[in-house]
Amino acid sequence: MVIMMFRSNYLFILLFLMGMIPVQLLSQNNSCWNIFRGDQALTGATLFELPDKPGVIWTYKTDDEIKASPVACDDRIVVGSGDGFVYCLDLSGKLTWKFNTGNNIEAPALILDGSVYVGNLDGVLYSLDLKTGRQNWIYQTDNQISGSPNYWKEGRRTSILVGSYDFYLHCVDASTGKMIWKYESDNFINGAPACLNGVAVFGGCDGYLHMVDIKTGKLKNKIMVATYVAGSAALSGNHAYVGDYDGIFTCVDMQQQKIMWYWQDETTNLPFLASPSVYKDKVFIGNHNKYVYCFNKTSGDLIWKYNTGSRLEASPVVSLNKILAANMRGDLFMLDIQNGKEIWKYETGTPVIGTSAVMKNKIIVATSDGYIYCFGVKK
């Protein structure tokens, strides 16, 4: 981060300390987790302090299972359901609107500049007005959309990027819904593209990690990491972190265009379907073998692991000193970031697949029985 000269020494010191925090996190505010991993680089990290023992403040029931991750911004919570509806709630858990897309929604939504962007299994990307739920435009891909949209702003243009099972990463104008470009991969794209420094980074069923110039849609580089990447990559500096279906967790140096390290639990060889979280010198991820893992992000050394008792598909969220995880038995866990010791646990009784949305004093969780939970400190 560039530090400007200020008259006040206090401001100088404050900004210097903030430079030790990933710059993408500085865009978060008290009521905004607008994309399913919290920021454009998909780090799954937040600046908010998670409470030690949160309780259930309210619940809301949709009409079908929820696989999509909830998102929240501008005092609204948005999540898609298996019933094909996009639900928008206020922070007290009351429905403000719902919109019927006509097919199952597995992809998390994106909230940006007063609009909601969300795709469904018909392969349609919708832009909806956040306040009213009114449709702004639709964009049709040629197969299902299972991953979250992401965005990039350059000059006056805001681009929405989304992957599809039609093998393409699509770049769409946020205002009009018109295609800017599309980039063809070699197989289905399951996850979301991570965006950093003008580059979109994503994996897919072709096993490659693709790096695409957002301005032009041209391939900058691609690196073979696996046979099948189901989740999304997390970016930090020049490095991308990604797990794969073969049970290998990989760190890629995007500048040097090579794999820096990889790790595999050879006793289980089970898939990484979750996306990783990266914060400061650590990176975290959950596996189908029931464990949450913490690694040194530079060396790849295993720091700790925690057995949750059931396989993990939900991606973890890391705060200043805690990590939040959920498993397919429906257990929510808060763990100490330094040693992996359990701080808090809550049993929902049904699988949790999506990432939790984290705001100041609130945690939003969606479950497979169609419930949306709001956790926080009860007054």
C-alpha positions in Angstrom: 0.0 0.0 0.0 1.4 3.4 -0.9 1.6 5.6 2.3 1.1 9.4 1.7 2.6 12.0 3.9 0.1 13.4 6.4 0.6 16.2 8.9 -0.7 14.0 11.7 1.8 11.4 12.9 -1.2 9.4 14.3 -2.7 9.0 10.8 0.6 8.1 9.4 1.1 5.3 11.9 -2.5 4.1 11.5 -2.2 3.8 7.7 1.1 2.0 8.1 -0.5 -0.6 10.3 -3.4 -0.9 7.9 -0.8 -1.7 5.2 -0.2 -5.0 7.0 -3.8 -6.0 6.2 -4.8 -7.3 2.7 -5.8 -4.2 0.8 -9.0 -5.9 -0.6 -10.3 -6.2 3.0 -10.3 -2.4 3.4 -13.4 -2.1 1.2 -15.5 -4.0 3.8 -17.8 -2.0 6.0 -20.0 -2.9 9.0 -22.9 -4.2 6.9 -21.3 -5.5 3.8 -20.3 -9.0 2.7 -21.4 -8.5 -0.9 -19.7 -11.6 -2.5 -19.6 -15.1 -1.3 -15.9 -15.0 -0.2 -16.1 -11.5 1.1 -13.9 -9.7 -1.5 -12.9 -9.8 -5.1 -9.8 -11.8 -4.4 -12.1 -14.5 -2.7 -9.9 -14.6 0.4 -12.8 -15.6 2.7 -11.4 -13.1 5.3 -13.0 -10.4 7.3 -11.8 -7.5 9.5 -14.8 -8.0 11.9 -14.3 -9.6 15.2 -16.4 -12.7 15.6 -18.2 -13.0 19.0 -17.1 -15.9 21.2 -20.5 -17.3 21.8 -23.1 -16.1 19.3 -26.7 -17.0 19.6 -29.6 -17.3 17.1 -31.2 -13.9 16.7 -33.8 -15.0 14.0 -34.5 -17.6 11.3 -36.3 -17.4 8.0 -37.6 -20.4 6.0 -37.5 -20.6 2.2 -39.5 -23.3 0.3 -36.6 -25.6 -0.7 -33.1 -26.5 0.1 -30.3 -23.8 0.0 -27.0 -24.6 -1.5 -26.1 -21.1 -2.4 -24.1 -18.9 0.0 -25.9 -15.8 1.4 -24.5 -12.3 0.8 -25.3 -9.1 2.6 -24.9 -5.4 1.9 -26.8 -2.1 2.3 -28.9 -3.5 5.1 -30.1 -6.4 2.9 -29.5 -10.1 2.9 -29.8 -12.0 -0.4 -29.8 -15.7 -1.1 -31.0 -18.0 -3.8 -32.9 -21.2 -3.1 -33.7 -24.5 -4.7 -37.2 -23.3 -5.3 -35.8 -20.9 -8.0 -36.5 -17.8 -6.0 -34.0 -15.1 -5.0 -34.9 -14.0 -1.4 -34.1 -10.5 -0.1 -34.4 -10.0 3.7 -33.8 -7.0 5.9 -31.4 -7.3 8.9 -34.3 -8.2 11.2 -35.1 -11.2 9.0 -38.2 -9.9 7.3 -38.8 -10.6 3.6 -38.6 -7.4 1.5 -39.0 -9.1 -1.9 -38.5 -12.4 -3.7 -37.9 -13.0 -7.4 -38.7 -16.1 -9.4 -35.9 -17.2 -11.8 -37.8 -20.3 -12.9 -35.0 -22.8 -11.9 -32.8 -24.0 -9.1 -30.3 -21.5 -7.8 -27.0 -23.0 -6.5 -24.8 -20.0 -7.3 -24.2 -17.3 -4.7 -25.4 -13.8 -5.6 -23.3 -10.6 -5.8 -24.5 -7.3 -4.5 -23.0 -4.3 -6.1 -24.0 -0.6 -6.5 -27.6 -1.2 -5.7 -28.0 -4.3 -7.9 -28.1 -8.0 -7.3 -26.4 -10.3 -9.8 -27.2 -14.0 -9.7 -27.3 -17.0 -12.0 -29.4 -20.2 -12.1 -29.3 -23.7 -13.5 -30.9 -22.5 -16.7 -27.7 -20.6 -17.3 -29.3 -17.2 -17.0 -27.5 -14.4 -15.2 -30.0 -11.9 -13.7 -29.5 -8.3 -12.7 -32.1 -7.2 -10.1 -32.7 -4.0 -8.3 -31.6 -4.5 -4.7 -34.4 -2.3 -3.2 -37.4 -3.6 -5.2 -36.4 -6.9 -6.8 -37.3 -5.5 -10.2 -35.4 -7.1 -13.1 -32.9 -4.8 -14.8 -31.7 -7.3 -17.5 -30.9 -10.9 -18.2 -27.9 -12.5 -19.9 -28.1 -16.0 -21.3 -25.2 -18.5 -21.2 -25.5 -21.9 -22.9 -25.4 -24.1 -19.7 -25.9 -23.9 -16.0 -24.3 -21.3 -13.7 -23.1 -22.8 -10.4 -20.6 -20.2 -9.3 -20.8 -16.7 -8.0 -20.4 -13.7 -10.3 -17.4 -11.4 -9.5 -16.7 -7.9 -10.7 -14.0 -5.5 -11.9 -14.1 -1.7 -12.2 -11.9 0.1 -14.7 -12.6 3.7 -15.6 -16.3 4.2 -15.9 -17.0 0.6 -16.8 -18.0 -2.1 -14.3 -17.7 -5.7 -15.6 -19.5 -8.7 -14.2 -17.6 -12.0 -14.6 -19.3 -15.4 -14.3 -18.4 -19.0 -15.3 -20.8 -21.4 -16.9 -21.0 -25.1 -17.7 -20.8 -24.0 -21.4 -17.0 -23.9 -20.8 -16.9 -20.1 -21.0 -16.0 -17.3 -18.6 -18.4 -14.5 -19.5 -17.6 -10.8 -19.1 -20.8 -8.7 -19.1 -21.4 -4.9 -18.8 -22.9 -4.4 -15.4 -25.2 -1.6 -16.6 -26.6 -3.1 -19.8 -26.1 -6.9 -19.6 -24.3 -6.8 -22.9 -21.4 -9.2 -23.5 -18.0 -7.6 -23.5 -16.1 -10.8 -24.2 -16.1 -14.5 -23.4 -13.1 -16.8 -22.8 -13.3 -20.5 -23.6 -11.8 -23.0 -21.2 -11.7 -26.8 -21.8 -14.5 -28.0 -19.6 -17.2 -27.0 -17.1 -16.5 -24.0 -14.8 -17.9 -24.7 -11.4 -16.5 -22.0 -9.1 -16.2 -18.2 -9.2 -13.4 -16.3 -10.8 -11.1 -14.5 -8.3 -10.1 -10.9 -9.4 -7.0 -9.1 -8.6 -4.7 -6.6 -10.4 -6.8 -6.7 -13.5 -6.7 -10.5 -13.9 -9.5 -13.1 -13.4 -8.2 -16.4 -12.0 -10.3 -19.6 -12.0 -10.1 -23.4 -12.1 -12.5 -25.9 -13.7 -13.2 -29.4 -14.7 -10.2 -29.2 -17.2 -7.8 -29.1 -14.2 -6.1 -25.9 -15.2 -5.8 -22.7 -13.3 -6.6 -20.0 -15.9 -5.4 -16.4 -15.7 -7.4 -14.1 -18.0 -6.8 -10.4 -18.7 -10.1 -8.7 -17.6 -9.8 -5.8 -20.0 -9.3 -7.9 -23.1 -10.5 -11.4 -22.3 -7.2 -12.8 -23.5 -5.4 -15.7 -21.7 -2.3 -14.5 -19.8 -1.3 -18.0 -18.6 -2.7 -21.3 -17.5 -1.2 -23.9 -15.2 -2.2 -27.6 -14.8 -3.0 -28.2 -11.1 -5.3 -31.2 -11.1 -7.8 -33.3 -13.0 -10.8 -31.4 -11.6 -11.1 -28.1 -9.6 -14.6 -27.8 -8.1 -14.1 -24.8 -5.9 -12.7 -21.3 -6.3 -9.1 -20.0 -5.9 -8.1 -17.5 -3.2 -5.6 -14.8 -4.2 -2.9 -13.1 -2.1 -0.2 -11.0 -3.7 1.2 -13.1 -6.6 -0.1 -16.4 -5.3 -3.2 -18.4 -5.9 -4.4 -21.1 -3.5 -6.7 -23.8 -4.7 -7.9 -27.3 -3.7 -8.9 -30.0 -6.1 -11.0 -33.2 -6.4 -7.9 -35.4 -6.1 -7.4 -34.1 -2.6 -4.4 -31.9 -3.4 -4.0 -28.4 -2.1 -1.8 -26.2 -4.3 0.0 -22.8 -4.1 0.7 -21.3 -7.5 3.1 -18.4 -8.1 1.3 -16.5 -10.8 4.2 -14.2 -11.6 6.7 -17.0 -11.9 4.1 -19.3 -13.5 4.9 -22.3 -11.4 3.6 -24.4 -8.5 5.4 -23.3 -5.3 4.1 -26.1 -3.1 1.4 -28.6 -2.8 0.0 -30.8 0.1 -2.0 -34.0 0.2 -3.2 -36.2 3.0 -2.1 -39.5 1.6 -4.1 -41.5 4.2 -7.4 -40.3 2.8 -7.0 -38.8 -0.7 -10.5 -37.2 -0.5 -11.7 -34.1 -2.4 -11.3 -30.4 -1.6 -14.7 -29.0 -2.7 -14.5 -26.0 -0.4 -12.6 -22.9 -1.3 -9.7 -21.7 0.8 -9.4 -18.7 3.1 -6.1 -16.7 3.3 -5.2 -14.2 5.9 -1.8 -12.8 6.8 0.7 -15.7 6.9 -1.9 -18.5 7.0 -4.3 -20.3 4.6 -7.2 -22.5 5.6 -9.4 -25.1 3.9 -11.8 -27.9 4.7 -11.8 -31.4 3.1 -14.2 -34.2 2.6 -12.1 -36.2 5.2 -13.8 -34.1 7.9 -10.8 -31.9 8.7 -10.2 -28.2 8.6 -6.5 -27.5 7.8 -4.3 -24.5 8.6 -1.1 -24.1 6.6 1.8 -21.6 6.5 0.9 -19.9 3.2 4.6 -19.4 2.2 6.1 -22.8 2.9 3.0 -25.0 2.8 3.8 -26.5 6.2 0.8 -27.9 8.1 0.3 -25.8 11.3 -2.8 -27.6 12.7 -5.8 -29.6 11.7 -9.2 -30.0 13.4 -11.6 -33.0 13.0 -15.2 -31.6 12.7 -16.8 -35.1 12.6 -18.3 -34.8 9.1 -17.1 -33.9 5.6 -16.8 -30.3 4.7 -18.1 -28.6 1.5 -18.7 -25.1 3.0 -15.8 -22.7 2.6 -14.4 -21.3 5.9 -14.3 -17.7 6.9 -11.4 -16.3 8.9 -11.5 -13.2 11.1 -8.8 -11.4 13.1 -8.3 -14.3 15.5 -11.0 -16.9 14.7 -12.0 -19.2 11.9 -15.7 -20.1 11.2 -16.4 -23.5 9.6 -19.5 -25.7 8.9 -19.8 -29.3 8.0 -22.3 -31.6 6.2 -23.8 -32.7 9.5 -24.9 -29.2 10.1 -22.4 -28.3 12.8 -21.0 -24.7 12.9 -17.6 -24.3 14.6 -15.6 -21.3 15.7 -11.9 -22.2 16.1 -8.9 -20.4 17.4 -6.8 -19.2 14.4 -3.5 -20.0 16.1 -4.0 -23.6 17.3 -7.4 -24.8 15.9 -8.9 -25.3 19.3 -12.7 -25.2 19.4 -14.2 -22.0 20.8 -17.9 -22.4 20.0 -20.2 -25.0 18.3 -23.8 -24.9 17.2 -25.8 -27.8 15.7 -28.3 -26.9 12.9 -29.1 -30.6 12.2 -28.9 -30.3 8.4 -26.0 -29.9 5.9 -24.4 -26.5 5.4 -22.9 -26.2 1.9 -22.5 -22.4 1.4 -20.1 -19.9 2.9 -21.4 -17.8 5.8 -21.8 -14.1 5.3 -20.1 -12.1 8.1 -20.9 -8.6 9.1 -20.2 -6.6 12.3 -22.0 -8.5 15.1 -23.9 -10.8 12.7 -23.2 -14.2 11.0 -25.7 -15.3 8.3 -25.9 -19.0 7.5 -28.1 -20.9 5.0 -28.8 -24.6 5.4 -30.0 -27.5 3.3 -33.5 -27.6 4.9 -34.2 -24.1 3.5 -33.5 -22.1 6.6 -31.6 -18.8 6.9 -30.0 -18.2 10.3 -28.8 -15.0 11.8 -26.4 -15.4 14.6 -25.1 -12.6 16.9 -24.9 -11.3 20.4 -28.4 -11.2 22.0 -29.1 -7.9 23.7 
